[in-house]
Amino acid sequence: MLRLQDSSQGYDSLLYELRTNQSTEAFDRFYNEFIDIDPNEVDLSGALADDTYEKRLKMMATEIQLPFNQIVKTYINVYTRRNFIENILGRAQYYFPLFEEALYRHNLPMELKMLPVIESALIPKAKSSAAAVGLWQFMTGTGKSYGLEVNSFVDERCDPIKSTEAACKFLKDLYRMYGDWTLVIAAYNCGPGNVNKALKRVPNATTYWEIYNYLPRETRNYVPSFIAATYAYTFHKAHGFSPAQALDHPMAVDTLMIDRMLHFDQISTTLNIPIELIRALNPQYRIDIVPAKGSVYSLTLPQSAVTSFIERESDIYAKDTLFLAKYLNISNLNDAALPREGRSVGSSASRGSTTGTKVTYKVKKGDTLGKIASSYKVKVAEIQSWNKLRNTNVKVGQNLTIYRK
């Protein structure tokens, strides 16, 4: 396992590795069992008739080519293992709506939501032996080139929303380069350089299957894996599969925008929320700290806890000297390790969509942003974005712009 070396404190990096070790081991098992396999060693005794797979793949309305052949059949048999697909189905209930919203907004094929299944088994802190990280498995350089922050406090490759936004931009760039989705998927895995080399060896080739034999081994497995995973997800009911309880956090969550440095323990000890739950909902924060210093960062909490956070915000921040002493003391804080000032913050979700009916709400006595957001069925972070609020404080008589959905 590759150790990240950018921490300002040695034990911070060690602590991060200890906390992600379980996720890394799970990813390694996934890679060995589902990606880096020899197709000749897969047991096909339980496979369906070829024409069944072929008909089902042809039924799928998609602009991505999903051909059936014996290589794809091998991987369908791999991806229709009950334990694997039912865990994927369980995680997909949380992550796929995030992916689908971004893919739709970028006018990309919905089936691309299956890429993180192949990349990370939908494990947000998955870390490969090549140092790719997150649901979409970005290398540090690629992630940064698409706007993801990676430093001692934050690794936005692990942020489900921001990494998805970066992945959509990367996929669009690849499609502009190749104009074929199978080549895009291959290039996402092995990089444009390897795809371009393979294309040079086969004059006039325009699809993945034409250059199959000239691609790296993992990439030769990758597109068949994508087709198989897409099949397994689409036809899971026909195989008798149902979602497992695969998440360690609730489905109903909301996002707050934070403009002060905040330790997870401040929230956990004040609101009696297990710190493991806060970590699971905010995998981008490497050492349990939201490093808001001259910037605004998102914090995801169970929906049921958002109102309590707003109502007890002063109590939460009062504990900063207890949990943030070494970071608040400027002599102990390595500013170079903090995110750069004035960065562009907020995903499309935290910025808030301005579609819907615009209304003006006048704050009444006893109102909180949580109560107002709940009554209009929007997120607290959206109201903050629409009204340029740097925190969750509101005053009686204050007018708030809200886009009713």
TAWOWO-V493955 format. One line per field, one symbol per residue. ss: DSSP state (A for helix, B for strand, O for the rest). Layout:
# TAWOWO-V493955
ss->???
This chain:
# TAWOWO-V493955
ss->OOOOOOOOOAAAAAAAAAAAAAAAAAAAAAAAAAAOOOAAAOOOOOOOOAAAAAAAAAAOOOOOOOOOOAAAAAAAAAAOOAAAAAAAAAAAAAAAAAAAAAAAAOOOOAAAAAAAAAAAOOOOOOBOOOOOBOOOOBOAAAAAAOOOOBOOOBBAAAOAAAAAAAAAAAAAAAAAAAOOAAAAAAAAAAOAAAAAAAAAAOOOOOOOOOOAAAOOAAAAAAAAAAAAAAAAAAOOAAAOOOOOOOOOOOOOBBBBBBOOOBBAAAAAAAAOOOAAAAAAAOOOBOOOBBOOOOOOBBBBBBAAAAAAAAAOAAAAAOOAAAAOAAAAOAAAOOAAAOOOOOOOOOOAAAAOOOOOBBBBBBOOOOOOAAAAAAAAOOOAAAAAAAOOOOOOOOOOOOBBBBBBO
